[in-house]
Amino acid sequence: MREAWLAGFALLVGLPLLGALLAARIRGRAGDAVAVAVSALTAVVAMVMVAVGGRSSVTLPLGGLAVVDRLAGRPVLLFGFLLDPLSSLLLLGVVILGFACVLYSTGYVGPANREQPVPPDRRRYFFWLLAFVGAMGGLVTSATLLQMFLFWELTTLCSWALIGFYDREHGALEAARKAFLVTVSGGLCLLGAIVALLALTRSVGFDALALLPPAARAGAAPLILVLLLLGAWTKSAQVPFHSWLPDAMVAPSPVSAYLHAASMVNAGVYLVLRVVIAVGPAGAIPGGIGTLIGVMAVVTLVVAVGQFFVQQDLKRLLALSTISHLAYVLLGAALGAAGAGRAAQGAALHVLAHGVGKGLLFLAVGALSYAAGTRRISELSGVLRRSPLVAVSFLIGALTVTGVPPLAGFWSKLLILIGAIGLGGWGVAVAVLLLAESVVAFAWFLWVGQKVFLGPPSKAVEAMGRPTPAMEAALVLLVALCLLVTVFALPLAQAVGPAGGAP
């Protein structure tokens, strides 16, 4: 059985990386076919693995390094793979949305794109996108903080290359550098926390905080947690490190969709959830740190939503929405650290629920700008008449992320609210805040939707063409996921907790 799981994990990471190398050498439709086939096969491998072992916990230790063992005085596990309910939820988003974005890109990236026309050579693009999928697959199934960090930095490199893909676009290279510098700085903080844990506990497991000697907990634990949080906040674009993410919207829309829905920005919240679930029940997270996570999440939520009302660029609006939803997840993690197990489960589910909804929104906006040549709200109206699929896709994506039943976002938000209310007192206040955010976001997305999709067609919309069949197929796939994802994701979320049980 170990050999079968080893093969599965090797395929999960190796297939996209091998596909990246192949796609970098093959031009034209053959290169597109390789990219689509590799991403589809990776998705199949991941779904089989989740179906077999997702609700339990499968750990595959791979050992460490002799030099570290000698310094520590005993064997130290540095590398390994882990598949449990939490990693399964993230993994499904990584591979399914990865496939959708690769498929969509075959029609989107090229000279027919009215907003961002480029030569039809997609070799460099698919190299980095498939490498991104492989890096994220490795990150969410890593069994140790050290191995996670290695894939963490690889995602930073991939995002840098893809954000700056339109290197002749004004601000593209600057946005790529900004994203790189901010997230690398956070990565160094994460590395500092890992080194400190290794020195103090001889472990780089997610539960290493619980292994701190009693004498070191009061001083070391808060500092290590703050370093971990700095890594998470920069990666997930939380206040005050948030400005790089809206600037990164110069990237191709399928890159934006993957970046926001399934990849790098989710890595930060995944790290926090993983640590909270691993060590929260052991009392290794000081109450002050849990409060800090919650307060910063609330600040980020308010700042992001407050900027909704001055946006004309649809992608920047969606970027701010992503920031607010990642804050939602971190608030669920903070509630979980305070003892609200349902909130932690809801936060885990929300990563996937938000991912399918936000991925659909970005691909819908990308199809709109591809055909109309603009994504400015003031220049768009009447899209429903010209492209009903794009209009319906945007509406379903918006209803999903704002939590309208029976779509996926409703169930994740419901679990977070149940957990918050169950705490009583300040938990009820948090629940009221989250409800208020949902109402405001719902109202604003409805206003944007009626402005862009209803009424007489604008000049840009009158001249619209039709999205390519590949783009339309990706939209249909994500519409279906918004409706059906909780069928298999909700049981996984309810199994999230220590050793696969409820927190």
C-alpha positions as CSV (number, residue, x, y, z in Angstrom):
1,M,0.0,0.0,0.0
2,R,2.9,2.4,0.7
3,E,4.1,1.9,-2.8
4,A,0.7,2.8,-4.2
5,W,0.5,6.0,-2.2
6,L,4.1,6.9,-3.0
7,A,3.2,6.5,-6.7
8,G,0.1,8.7,-6.2
9,F,2.0,11.5,-4.6
10,A,4.8,11.3,-7.1
11,L,2.3,11.6,-10.0
12,L,0.5,14.4,-8.2
13,V,3.6,16.6,-8.2
14,G,5.6,15.0,-11.0
15,L,3.0,15.0,-13.8
16,P,2.5,18.8,-13.9
17,L,6.2,19.4,-13.6
18,L,6.9,16.9,-16.5
19,G,4.1,18.5,-18.4
20,A,5.6,21.9,-17.9
21,L,8.9,20.8,-19.4
22,L,7.0,19.2,-22.4
23,A,4.8,22.2,-22.9
24,A,7.8,24.5,-23.0
25,R,9.1,22.6,-26.0
26,I,6.0,22.0,-28.1
27,R,4.4,24.8,-30.0
28,G,0.8,25.3,-31.2
29,R,-2.1,23.0,-30.8
30,A,0.1,20.0,-29.9
31,G,1.4,22.1,-26.9
32,D,-2.1,23.0,-25.9
33,A,-3.1,19.3,-26.1
34,V,-0.2,18.3,-23.8
35,A,-1.1,21.0,-21.3
36,V,-4.8,20.1,-21.2
37,A,-4.1,16.3,-21.0
38,V,-1.5,16.7,-18.2
39,S,-3.8,18.9,-16.1
40,A,-6.7,16.6,-16.7
41,L,-4.7,13.5,-15.7
42,T,-3.4,15.2,-12.6
43,A,-7.0,16.1,-11.6
44,V,-8.0,12.4,-12.1
45,V,-5.1,11.2,-10.0
46,A,-5.9,13.6,-7.2
47,M,-9.6,12.8,-7.2
48,V,-8.9,9.1,-7.0
49,M,-6.6,9.7,-4.1
50,V,-9.1,11.8,-2.3
51,A,-11.9,9.2,-2.9
52,V,-9.7,6.5,-1.4
53,G,-8.1,8.2,1.5
54,G,-9.4,11.7,1.8
55,R,-11.7,11.3,4.8
56,S,-9.1,9.3,6.8
57,S,-5.5,10.4,7.2
58,V,-2.7,9.0,5.1
59,T,0.9,9.9,6.1
60,L,3.9,8.9,4.0
61,P,7.1,9.7,5.8
62,L,10.2,10.1,3.6
63,G,12.8,10.7,6.2
64,G,15.3,13.5,6.6
65,L,19.0,14.4,6.2
66,A,21.9,12.8,7.9
67,V,23.5,16.1,8.9
68,V,20.3,17.3,10.6
69,D,20.0,14.0,12.4
70,R,23.5,14.3,13.8
71,L,23.0,17.9,15.0
72,A,19.7,17.0,16.6
73,G,21.0,13.8,18.2
74,R,18.1,11.7,16.8
75,P,16.3,11.1,13.5
76,V,14.3,14.1,12.4
77,L,11.5,13.8,9.9
78,L,12.0,16.6,7.4
79,F,10.0,15.3,4.4
80,G,6.9,13.4,3.7
81,F,3.4,13.5,2.3
82,L,0.0,13.9,4.0
83,L,-3.5,13.4,2.8
84,D,-6.3,14.2,5.2
85,P,-9.7,16.0,5.0
86,L,-8.1,19.5,5.1
87,S,-5.5,18.8,2.5
88,S,-8.1,17.0,0.4
89,L,-10.3,20.1,0.2
90,L,-7.4,22.3,-0.9
91,L,-6.1,19.6,-3.3
92,L,-9.4,19.3,-5.1
93,G,-9.4,23.1,-5.7
94,V,-5.8,23.0,-6.9
95,V,-6.3,20.3,-9.5
96,I,-9.8,20.9,-10.7
97,L,-9.4,24.7,-11.0
98,G,-6.0,24.1,-12.5
99,F,-7.6,22.0,-15.3
100,A,-10.3,24.6,-15.9
101,C,-7.7,27.4,-16.1
102,V,-5.4,25.5,-18.5
103,L,-8.4,24.6,-20.7
104,Y,-9.6,28.2,-20.7
105,S,-6.1,29.5,-21.5
106,T,-6.0,27.6,-24.8
107,G,-8.6,30.0,-26.1
108,Y,-7.8,33.1,-24.1
109,V,-4.1,33.6,-24.5
110,G,-3.4,34.6,-28.1
111,P,-3.9,37.3,-30.8
112,A,-7.7,37.1,-30.8
113,N,-7.9,38.6,-27.3
114,R,-9.2,42.1,-27.8
115,E,-8.0,43.4,-24.5
116,Q,-4.5,41.8,-24.3
117,P,-3.5,40.4,-27.7
118,V,-0.3,38.4,-27.7
119,P,1.5,36.1,-30.2
120,P,0.0,32.6,-30.3
121,D,3.1,31.0,-28.7
122,R,2.0,29.7,-25.3
123,R,5.0,27.6,-24.4
124,R,6.4,29.9,-21.7
125,Y,2.9,30.5,-20.3
126,F,2.0,26.8,-19.9
127,F,5.4,26.0,-18.5
128,W,4.8,28.3,-15.5
129,L,1.1,27.5,-15.1
130,L,1.7,23.7,-15.0
131,A,4.6,24.2,-12.7
132,F,2.3,26.3,-10.5
133,V,-0.2,23.3,-10.4
134,G,2.6,20.9,-9.4
135,A,3.9,23.2,-6.7
136,M,0.5,23.7,-5.2
137,G,-0.1,19.9,-5.2
138,G,3.1,19.4,-3.3
139,L,2.4,22.3,-0.9
140,V,-1.0,21.1,0.3
141,T,0.1,17.5,0.7
142,S,3.3,18.3,2.5
143,A,3.6,16.5,5.9
144,T,6.1,19.0,7.4
145,L,6.6,22.7,7.6
146,L,10.0,22.4,5.9
147,Q,8.7,20.6,2.8
148,M,5.7,23.0,2.7
149,F,8.2,25.9,2.7
150,L,10.1,24.5,-0.3
151,F,6.9,24.3,-2.4
152,W,5.8,27.6,-0.9
153,E,8.8,29.4,-2.5
154,L,8.3,27.6,-5.8
155,T,4.7,29.1,-5.9
156,T,6.2,32.5,-5.3
157,L,8.5,32.0,-8.3
158,C,5.6,30.8,-10.5
159,S,3.4,33.7,-9.6
160,W,6.1,36.2,-10.3
161,A,6.6,34.8,-13.8
162,L,2.8,34.7,-14.5
163,I,1.9,38.1,-13.1
164,G,4.5,39.6,-15.4
165,F,3.6,37.5,-18.4
166,Y,2.3,40.5,-20.3
167,D,5.7,42.1,-19.9
168,R,4.9,44.9,-22.4
169,E,1.7,45.9,-20.4
170,H,2.1,49.0,-18.3
171,G,2.9,48.1,-14.7
172,A,3.1,44.3,-15.3
173,L,6.8,43.9,-14.4
174,E,6.4,46.3,-11.4
175,A,3.4,44.3,-10.1
176,A,5.4,41.0,-10.5
177,R,8.3,42.4,-8.6
178,K,6.1,43.8,-5.9
179,A,4.3,40.5,-5.4
180,F,7.7,38.7,-5.4
181,L,9.3,41.0,-2.8
182,V,6.3,41.0,-0.4
183,T,5.8,37.2,-0.5
184,V,9.5,36.4,-0.3
185,S,9.8,38.6,2.8
186,G,7.0,36.6,4.4
187,G,8.7,33.4,3.3
188,L,11.8,34.4,5.2
189,C,9.7,35.0,8.3
190,L,8.2,31.5,7.8
191,L,11.7,30.0,7.4
192,G,12.8,31.8,10.7
193,A,9.9,30.1,12.5
194,I,10.8,26.7,11.1
195,V,14.4,27.0,12.1
196,A,13.4,28.1,15.6
197,L,11.0,25.1,15.9
198,L,13.7,22.8,14.7
199,A,16.2,24.1,17.2
200,L,13.8,24.0,20.2
201,T,11.8,20.9,19.5
202,R,13.9,18.8,17.0
203,S,10.7,18.8,14.8
204,V,9.4,20.6,11.8
205,G,5.9,18.9,12.0
206,F,2.8,21.0,12.0
207,D,2.4,20.0,15.7
208,A,5.9,21.2,16.6
209,L,4.5,24.1,18.7
210,A,2.9,21.6,21.1
211,L,6.3,20.0,21.6
212,L,8.0,23.2,22.9
213,P,9.5,22.7,26.4
214,P,7.3,24.3,29.1
215,A,10.0,26.8,29.9
216,A,10.1,28.0,26.3
217,R,6.4,28.3,25.6
218,A,5.8,31.6,27.3
219,G,8.5,33.4,25.4
220,A,9.1,31.4,22.2
221,A,5.6,30.3,21.2
222,P,4.2,33.8,20.6
223,L,7.3,34.9,18.6
224,I,7.2,31.8,16.5
225,L,3.5,32.2,15.8
226,V,4.0,35.8,14.8
227,L,6.6,34.7,12.3
228,L,4.3,32.1,10.9
229,L,1.5,34.7,10.7
230,L,3.7,37.1,8.8
231,G,4.4,34.4,6.3
232,A,0.6,33.7,6.0
233,W,-0.5,37.4,5.9
234,T,2.0,38.3,3.1
235,K,1.1,35.2,1.1
236,S,-2.7,35.7,1.5
237,A,-2.5,39.5,1.0
238,Q,-3.9,40.6,4.4
239,V,-3.7,44.1,5.7
240,P,-1.1,45.7,5.8
241,F,0.5,43.5,3.1
242,H,-2.5,43.5,0.8
243,S,-1.7,46.0,-2.0
244,W,0.3,43.6,-4.1
245,L,-2.8,41.5,-5.0
246,P,-5.0,44.2,-6.7
247,D,-1.8,45.3,-8.6
248,A,-1.3,41.8,-9.8
249,M,-4.5,42.0,-11.9
250,V,-2.4,42.9,-14.9
251,A,-1.9,39.1,-15.3
252,P,-3.9,37.1,-17.8
253,S,-7.4,36.4,-16.4
254,P,-6.9,32.6,-16.1
255,V,-3.7,33.3,-14.1
256,S,-5.8,35.7,-11.8
257,A,-8.4,33.0,-11.5
258,Y,-5.9,30.4,-10.4
259,L,-4.0,32.8,-8.2
260,H,-7.1,33.8,-6.3
261,A,-9.1,30.6,-6.4
262,A,-6.8,27.7,-5.9
263,S,-3.1,28.6,-5.5
264,M,-0.7,30.9,-3.8
265,V,-3.0,33.2,-1.8
266,N,-4.7,30.1,-0.3
267,A,-1.4,28.8,0.9
268,G,-1.3,31.4,3.7
269,V,-4.7,30.6,5.1
270,Y,-4.0,26.9,4.7
271,L,-0.8,27.2,6.8
272,V,-2.8,28.9,9.6
273,L,-5.6,26.3,9.5
274,R,-3.1,23.5,9.5
275,V,-1.3,24.8,12.6
276,V,-4.5,25.6,14.4
277,I,-6.0,22.2,13.8
278,A,-2.7,20.4,14.7
279,V,-1.9,22.2,17.9
280,G,-5.0,24.1,19.0
281,P,-6.5,21.3,21.1
282,A,-3.2,21.0,22.9
283,G,-3.4,24.6,24.1
284,A,-0.2,25.5,22.3
285,I,-1.7,28.7,20.8
286,P,-1.8,31.5,23.3
287,G,-5.1,33.3,23.6
288,G,-3.4,36.6,22.6
289,I,-2.3,35.1,19.3
290,G,-5.8,33.8,18.5
291,T,-7.1,37.3,19.3
292,L,-4.5,38.8,17.0
293,I,-5.5,36.5,14.1
294,G,-9.1,37.5,14.6
295,V,-8.5,41.2,15.0
296,M,-6.3,41.4,11.9
297,A,-8.9,39.4,9.9
298,V,-11.6,41.9,10.9
299,V,-9.4,44.9,10.0
300,T,-8.7,43.3,6.6
301,L,-12.4,42.5,6.0
302,V,-13.4,46.1,6.7
303,V,-10.6,47.7,4.6
304,A,-11.2,45.4,1.6
305,V,-15.0,45.8,1.6
306,G,-14.6,49.5,2.1
307,Q,-12.7,49.8,-1.2
308,F,-15.4,47.9,-3.2
309,F,-17.3,51.2,-3.9
310,V,-14.5,53.1,-5.7
311,Q,-13.5,50.3,-8.2
312,Q,-14.1,50.6,-11.9
313,D,-11.9,47.7,-12.9
314,L,-13.8,44.4,-12.5
315,K,-10.7,42.4,-11.7
316,R,-9.5,44.8,-9.0
317,L,-13.0,44.5,-7.5
318,L,-12.7,40.7,-7.5
319,A,-9.2,41.0,-6.0
320,L,-10.5,43.0,-3.1
321,S,-13.3,40.4,-2.7
322,T,-10.6,37.7,-2.5
323,I,-8.8,39.6,0.3
324,S,-12.0,39.8,2.3
325,H,-12.8,36.1,1.9
326,L,-9.3,35.1,2.9
327,A,-9.9,37.2,6.0
328,Y,-13.1,35.3,6.5
329,V,-11.1,32.0,6.5
330,L,-8.6,33.4,9.0
331,L,-11.4,34.6,11.2
332,G,-12.8,31.0,11.1
333,A,-9.3,29.8,12.1
334,A,-9.2,32.2,15.0
335,L,-12.6,31.0,16.1
336,G,-11.3,27.4,15.8
337,A,-8.4,28.3,18.0
338,A,-10.9,29.6,20.6
339,G,-12.7,26.3,20.6
340,A,-15.2,26.6,17.9
341,G,-14.6,23.5,15.9
342,R,-17.4,24.1,13.4
343,A,-15.9,27.5,12.5
344,A,-12.6,25.8,11.6
345,Q,-14.5,23.3,9.5
346,G,-16.4,26.1,7.8
347,A,-13.2,27.9,7.1
348,A,-11.7,24.8,5.5
349,L,-14.8,24.4,3.4
350,H,-14.8,28.1,2.5
351,V,-11.4,27.8,0.8
352,L,-12.9,25.5,-1.8
353,A,-16.3,27.1,-1.9
354,H,-14.9,30.5,-2.5
355,G,-12.4,29.1,-4.9
356,V,-14.9,27.7,-7.3
357,G,-17.0,30.8,-7.1
358,K,-14.1,33.3,-7.5
359,G,-12.6,31.2,-10.2
360,L,-15.9,31.4,-12.1
361,L,-16.0,35.2,-11.6
362,F,-12.5,35.7,-12.9
363,L,-13.1,33.5,-16.0
364,A,-16.4,35.3,-16.7
365,V,-14.7,38.7,-16.5
366,G,-11.9,37.3,-18.6
367,A,-14.3,36.2,-21.3
368,L,-16.0,39.6,-21.2
369,S,-12.7,41.5,-21.6
370,Y,-11.6,39.0,-24.3
371,A,-14.6,39.7,-26.4
372,A,-15.3,43.4,-25.5
373,G,-11.8,44.7,-25.1
374,T,-12.4,46.2,-21.7
375,R,-13.3,45.3,-18.1
376,R,-14.2,48.8,-16.9
377,I,-17.7,48.9,-15.3
378,S,-18.4,52.4,-16.8
379,E,-17.8,51.1,-20.3
380,L,-20.0,48.0,-20.1
381,S,-23.7,47.4,-20.1
382,G,-26.2,45.0,-21.8
383,V,-23.8,42.0,-21.8
384,L,-26.8,39.6,-21.1
385,R,-28.1,40.2,-24.6
386,R,-24.8,39.5,-26.3
387,S,-23.4,36.8,-24.1
388,P,-25.9,35.0,-21.8
389,L,-23.4,32.4,-20.7
390,V,-21.0,35.1,-19.4
391,A,-23.8,36.9,-17.6
392,V,-25.1,33.7,-16.0
393,S,-21.6,32.6,-15.0
394,F,-20.9,36.0,-13.3
395,L,-24.2,35.9,-11.5
396,I,-23.7,32.3,-10.2
397,G,-20.1,33.1,-9.1
398,A,-21.3,36.2,-7.3
399,L,-24.1,34.3,-5.5
400,T,-21.6,31.6,-4.6
401,V,-19.0,33.8,-2.9
402,T,-21.7,35.9,-1.1
403,G,-23.2,32.8,0.4
404,V,-26.7,32.5,-1.2
405,P,-28.3,29.1,-0.7
406,P,-28.0,26.4,-2.0
407,L,-24.7,27.3,-3.6
408,A,-21.4,26.3,-2.1
409,G,-20.5,29.5,-0.2
410,F,-23.7,29.3,1.8
411,W,-22.7,26.0,3.6
412,S,-19.2,27.2,4.4
413,K,-20.4,30.5,5.8
414,L,-23.2,28.7,7.8
415,L,-20.6,26.5,9.5
416,I,-18.5,29.5,10.5
417,L,-21.6,31.3,11.8
418,I,-22.7,28.3,13.8
419,G,-19.2,28.0,15.4
420,A,-19.1,31.8,16.2
421,I,-22.5,31.8,17.8
422,G,-21.7,28.7,19.8
423,L,-18.9,30.6,21.5
424,G,-21.5,33.2,22.8
425,G,-20.5,36.8,23.8
426,W,-17.9,38.1,21.3
427,G,-18.6,35.2,19.0
428,V,-22.1,36.5,18.4
429,A,-20.7,39.9,17.6
430,V,-18.4,38.3,15.1
431,A,-21.3,36.4,13.5
432,V,-23.2,39.8,13.2
433,L,-20.1,41.3,11.5
434,L,-19.9,38.4,9.0
435,L,-23.6,38.6,8.2
436,A,-23.2,42.3,7.6
437,E,-20.3,41.7,5.2
438,S,-22.3,39.2,3.3
439,V,-25.2,41.5,2.9
440,V,-23.0,44.4,1.7
441,A,-21.1,42.3,-0.7
442,F,-24.3,40.7,-2.1
443,A,-25.8,44.1,-2.6
444,W,-22.7,45.5,-4.3
445,F,-22.3,42.5,-6.6
446,L,-26.0,42.8,-7.6
447,W,-25.5,46.5,-8.4
448,V,-22.4,45.7,-10.5
449,G,-24.2,42.9,-12.2
450,Q,-27.2,45.0,-13.2
451,K,-24.9,47.8,-14.4
452,V,-22.8,45.5,-16.6
453,F,-25.2,42.9,-17.8
454,L,-28.6,44.6,-18.0
455,G,-29.8,47.6,-20.0
456,P,-29.0,48.6,-23.6
457,P,-25.6,47.3,-24.9
458,S,-22.7,49.8,-24.7
459,K,-20.4,50.5,-27.7
460,A,-17.9,48.0,-26.4
461,V,-20.5,45.4,-25.9
462,E,-22.1,46.0,-29.3
463,A,-18.8,45.1,-30.9
464,M,-18.3,41.9,-28.8
465,G,-17.4,38.7,-30.3
466,R,-18.0,35.3,-28.8
467,P,-15.7,33.5,-26.3
468,T,-13.9,30.5,-27.7
469,P,-15.4,27.0,-27.1
470,A,-12.6,26.1,-24.7
471,M,-13.4,29.2,-22.6
472,E,-17.1,28.4,-22.6
473,A,-16.5,24.8,-21.6
474,A,-14.4,26.0,-18.6
475,L,-17.2,28.3,-17.5
476,V,-19.8,25.5,-17.7
477,L,-17.5,23.3,-15.6
478,L,-17.2,25.9,-12.8
479,V,-21.0,26.7,-12.9
480,A,-21.6,23.0,-12.2
481,L,-19.0,23.0,-9.4
482,C,-20.7,26.0,-7.7
483,L,-23.9,23.9,-7.7
484,L,-22.5,20.5,-6.8
485,V,-19.2,20.9,-5.0
486,T,-20.7,20.6,-1.5
487,V,-22.0,17.1,-2.3
488,F,-18.4,15.8,-1.8
489,A,-16.8,18.7,0.0
490,L,-19.1,19.0,2.9
491,P,-18.4,15.5,4.3
492,L,-14.7,16.3,4.0
493,A,-15.1,19.5,5.9
494,Q,-17.1,17.8,8.6
495,A,-14.2,15.4,9.1
496,V,-11.6,18.2,9.5
497,G,-10.0,18.2,12.9
498,P,-7.2,16.5,14.9
499,A,-6.5,13.1,13.4
500,G,-9.3,13.5,11.0
501,G,-11.9,14.0,13.7
502,A,-13.9,17.0,14.8
503,P,-11.9,19.7,16.6
